[in-house]
Amino acid sequence: MLNETRLLLLALVALAIWYIVRWTALERLPREPGTRRPSPVDLLIGFVFNFFDALGIGNFATTTAAFKFRRQPADEQVPGTLNVGYALPTIAEALIFIAAVNVEATTLISMIGSALLGASIGVGVVNKLPRRTIQVGMGVALLIAAGLLLATNLDLMPGGGSAVGLSGWRLVLAIAINFLLGALNTLGIGLYAPCLILCTLLGMSTLAAFPIMMGACAFLMPPAGVRFIRANRYSVRAALGLTLGGIPGVLVAAFVVKSLPLVWLRWLVVIVVTYAAVLMLLSARRLTGEAQSIRAES
């Protein structure tokens, strides 16, 4: 294993330790007895949706749907619960896939770094755009990308490949787009699906995209989680369920992903991207409807 990859893994371990220490130190508010103990359903949600997250499907949208169905936790606690509860399972994903999947170090580190810069710097620019504009733009872009990959899978056009790294203009383009994706991720637009499609369309192996997207999110989520913990804007019980149930789900899924043929992974990406695009456009439609209702009432 290259020295750069070893340093990346050590940084993730250090980040996990820091996060556990901060969570433990900040979680000192008095609570009613039993409110910190996750229920079997909380653990099941964490296991199932982290299993699918490790397959590249993502877990924010599906977990939010499960929370809405259960009517708990409260809506205002959902974003914090997701970031707090899924931080450690996401680090586990990154550790497994960075160690197990061969990706050229320059590509891996530069794309993770650009996503981090996007989250810390680019979000200031993206925040000035109307949320509906972002949702519609991303939804349409994802649908186009899914169509291109579908054509590739049907041998209607060349695409994809077996590369484990990028160079030249492809690497520059990947870094620039991942910068944007890092900023969009802070707005609740998942990084997994667009990062998968980006790497695939640039000629990389589909499996090689996993360490990149998981590594980026692993570095993004713990700092965000600490902010929610400090503000007490999350459900402790649900977050612990996502964490304690999620890590075993990641471990189980890791063996499935490593054994899947790449052609099936490419079909999985088509489904994932289409699903993400539909969710994005539906959210934009709901925002339009809400805005029209407000204008009608006024």
C-alpha positions in Angstrom: 0.0 0.0 0.0 1.4 3.5 -0.9 2.5 5.8 1.8 -0.1 8.4 0.8 -2.9 5.9 1.2 -1.6 4.8 4.6 -1.6 8.5 5.7 -5.2 8.8 4.5 -6.2 5.8 6.5 -4.4 7.1 9.6 -6.2 10.4 9.2 -9.5 8.7 9.1 -8.8 6.7 12.3 -7.7 9.9 14.0 -10.9 11.6 12.9 -13.0 8.7 14.2 -11.3 8.9 17.6 -11.7 12.7 17.7 -15.4 12.4 16.8 -16.1 9.7 19.5 -14.3 11.9 22.1 -16.2 15.0 21.1 -19.6 13.2 21.0 -19.0 11.7 24.5 -17.8 15.0 25.9 -20.7 17.1 24.5 -23.5 14.5 25.2 -23.8 15.6 28.9 -27.2 17.2 28.9 -29.7 15.7 31.4 -32.2 13.5 29.7 -35.1 11.3 30.7 -34.2 7.7 31.6 -34.1 5.5 28.5 -33.9 8.3 25.9 -30.4 7.3 25.0 -31.0 3.6 24.4 -31.8 2.8 20.8 -34.8 0.6 20.1 -34.5 -2.6 17.9 -36.2 -0.6 15.1 -33.5 2.1 15.3 -30.8 -0.5 15.1 -32.5 -2.2 12.1 -32.8 1.1 10.2 -29.1 1.7 10.8 -28.2 -1.8 9.6 -30.4 -1.9 6.5 -29.7 1.6 5.1 -26.0 1.4 5.8 -25.9 -1.9 4.0 -27.3 -0.2 0.9 -25.2 2.9 1.5 -22.1 0.7 1.2 -23.5 -0.4 -2.2 -23.4 3.2 -3.4 -27.1 3.8 -3.1 -26.9 6.4 -0.3 -28.8 6.5 3.0 -30.0 10.0 3.7 -33.2 9.9 1.6 -34.2 6.4 2.5 -33.6 7.0 6.3 -35.5 10.2 6.1 -38.4 8.3 4.6 -38.3 5.8 7.4 -38.2 8.5 10.0 -41.2 10.2 8.4 -43.1 6.9 8.3 -42.4 6.3 12.1 -43.1 10.0 12.8 -40.0 10.2 14.9 -37.6 11.8 15.5 -39.1 15.3 15.0 -38.6 16.9 11.6 -36.2 19.5 12.9 -34.0 16.8 14.4 -33.7 14.7 11.2 -30.7 16.5 9.6 -28.7 16.4 12.8 -29.6 12.8 13.5 -28.5 11.7 10.0 -25.1 13.5 10.2 -24.4 12.5 13.8 -25.5 8.9 13.4 -24.0 8.1 10.0 -20.6 9.7 10.6 -18.8 6.6 12.1 -20.4 4.1 9.7 -19.3 6.3 6.8 -15.7 6.4 8.2 -15.9 2.5 8.4 -16.9 2.4 4.7 -14.0 4.7 3.7 -11.5 2.6 5.7 -12.7 -0.6 4.2 -12.8 0.5 0.6 -9.7 2.7 0.6 -7.8 -0.3 1.9 -9.4 -2.9 -0.3 -9.9 -1.1 -3.7 -6.9 0.0 -5.7 -7.2 3.7 -6.7 -4.3 5.8 -7.9 -3.2 8.0 -4.9 -3.1 11.3 -6.7 -6.7 10.9 -8.0 -8.0 9.6 -4.7 -6.5 12.4 -2.5 -7.1 15.2 -4.9 -10.8 14.4 -5.4 -11.3 13.9 -1.7 -9.5 17.2 -1.0 -11.5 19.1 -3.6 -14.8 17.9 -2.0 -13.6 19.1 1.4 -12.6 22.5 -0.1 -16.0 22.7 -1.8 -17.8 22.0 1.5 -15.8 24.7 3.3 -15.4 27.4 0.6 -17.7 26.7 -2.3 -20.8 26.4 -0.1 -20.7 30.2 0.3 -21.2 30.6 -3.4 -23.8 27.8 -3.8 -25.8 29.1 -0.9 -26.6 32.3 -2.9 -28.4 30.2 -5.5 -32.1 29.4 -5.0 -32.6 25.9 -3.7 -35.1 25.1 -6.4 -32.6 26.2 -9.1 -30.0 23.8 -7.7 -32.5 20.9 -7.4 -33.8 21.3 -10.9 -30.3 21.7 -12.4 -28.9 18.7 -10.5 -32.0 16.6 -11.3 -31.7 17.3 -15.0 -28.0 16.7 -15.0 -28.3 13.4 -13.3 -31.0 12.2 -15.7 -28.8 13.1 -18.6 -25.9 11.3 -17.0 -28.0 8.2 -16.3 -29.1 8.2 -19.9 -25.5 8.3 -21.1 -24.6 5.4 -18.8 -27.6 3.5 -19.9 -26.5 3.9 -23.5 -23.1 2.6 -22.5 -24.5 -0.5 -20.8 -26.5 -1.2 -23.9 -23.4 -0.9 -26.1 -24.9 2.1 -27.9 -21.9 4.3 -27.1 -18.4 3.7 -25.6 -17.9 4.6 -22.0 -16.7 3.5 -18.6 -13.5 1.6 -18.3 -11.1 -0.1 -16.0 -8.9 2.8 -15.1 -8.0 3.2 -11.4 -6.9 6.8 -11.8 -7.2 10.0 -13.9 -4.7 12.3 -15.5 -4.6 15.5 -17.6 -7.8 17.3 -18.3 -9.9 14.4 -16.9 -8.3 14.8 -13.5 -8.7 18.6 -13.6 -12.4 18.2 -14.6 -13.0 15.6 -11.9 -11.4 17.8 -9.2 -13.5 20.8 -10.3 -16.8 18.9 -10.3 -16.0 17.2 -7.0 -15.4 20.7 -5.5 -19.0 21.6 -6.5 -20.4 18.3 -5.2 -18.7 18.9 -1.8 -20.6 22.2 -1.6 -23.9 20.7 -2.7 -23.5 17.9 -0.2 -23.7 20.5 2.6 -27.0 21.6 1.2 -28.4 18.0 1.6 -27.7 16.9 -2.0 -26.0 13.6 -1.7 -22.5 13.2 -3.2 -22.6 9.4 -3.8 -24.6 9.2 -7.0 -23.1 12.2 -9.0 -19.6 11.1 -7.9 -20.2 7.6 -9.2 -21.5 8.8 -12.5 -18.6 11.3 -12.8 -15.9 8.7 -12.3 -17.6 6.2 -14.6 -18.1 8.6 -17.5 -14.4 9.7 -17.2 -13.3 6.1 -17.9 -12.7 4.9 -14.3 -13.7 1.5 -13.0 -17.1 1.8 -11.2 -15.6 0.1 -8.2 -12.8 2.6 -8.1 -15.3 5.4 -7.4 -16.3 3.9 -4.1 -13.2 4.9 -2.1 -13.4 8.4 -3.5 -17.0 9.1 -2.7 -16.9 7.4 0.7 -13.6 9.0 1.6 -15.0 12.5 0.8 -18.1 12.0 2.9 -16.1 10.4 5.8 -14.1 13.6 6.1 -17.2 15.9 5.7 -19.7 14.3 8.1 -17.9 14.3 11.6 -17.4 18.1 11.8 -21.0 18.6 10.7 -22.1 16.0 13.3 -20.3 17.8 16.1 -22.0 21.1 15.2 -25.4 19.4 15.6 -24.4 17.7 18.8 -23.3 21.0 20.3 -26.6 22.6 19.3 -28.5 19.6 20.6 -30.4 19.4 17.4 -30.6 15.6 17.0 -32.2 12.5 18.5 -29.6 10.7 20.7 -31.6 7.4 20.6 -32.0 7.4 16.8 -28.4 8.5 16.1 -27.0 5.7 18.3 -29.2 3.2 16.5 -27.9 4.4 13.1 -24.3 4.1 14.4 -24.5 0.8 16.3 -26.6 -0.9 13.6 -24.9 0.8 10.7 -21.3 -0.4 11.2 -22.3 -4.1 11.0 -24.3 -3.3 7.9 -21.3 -1.8 6.3 -19.1 -4.8 7.1 -21.7 -7.2 5.5 -22.1 -5.1 2.4 -18.4 -4.7 1.8 -18.1 -8.4 0.9 -21.1 -8.1 -1.5 -19.6 -5.1 -3.4 -16.2 -6.7 -3.8 -17.8 -9.8 -5.4 -20.3 -8.1 -7.7 -19.4 -8.1 -11.4 -18.7 -4.6 -12.7 -21.5 -4.8 -15.3 -24.0 -5.2 -12.5 -22.4 -2.3 -10.6 -22.9 -0.1 -13.7 -26.6 -1.1 -13.9 -26.8 -0.3 -10.2 -25.4 3.2 -10.9 -28.1 3.8 -13.5 -30.8 3.0 -10.9 -29.1 5.0 -8.2 -28.7 8.1 -10.4 -32.2 7.9 -11.8 -33.6 7.5 -8.2 -31.6 10.6 -7.0 -32.7 12.6 -10.0 -36.4 11.9 -9.4 -36.1 12.8 -5.7 -34.4 16.0 -6.7 -37.1 17.0 -9.2 -39.9 16.0 -6.8 -38.4 18.2 -4.1 -38.2 21.1 -6.5 -41.8 20.6 -7.5 -42.9 20.6 -3.8 -41.0 23.9 -3.3 -42.9 25.4 -6.2 -46.2 24.2 -4.9 -45.5 25.6 -1.4 -44.5 29.0 -2.9 -47.7 29.2 -5.0 -49.8 28.3 -1.9 -48.1 31.1 0.1 -48.7 33.6 -2.6 -52.4 32.6 -3.0 -52.9 32.9 0.8 -51.4 36.4 0.8 
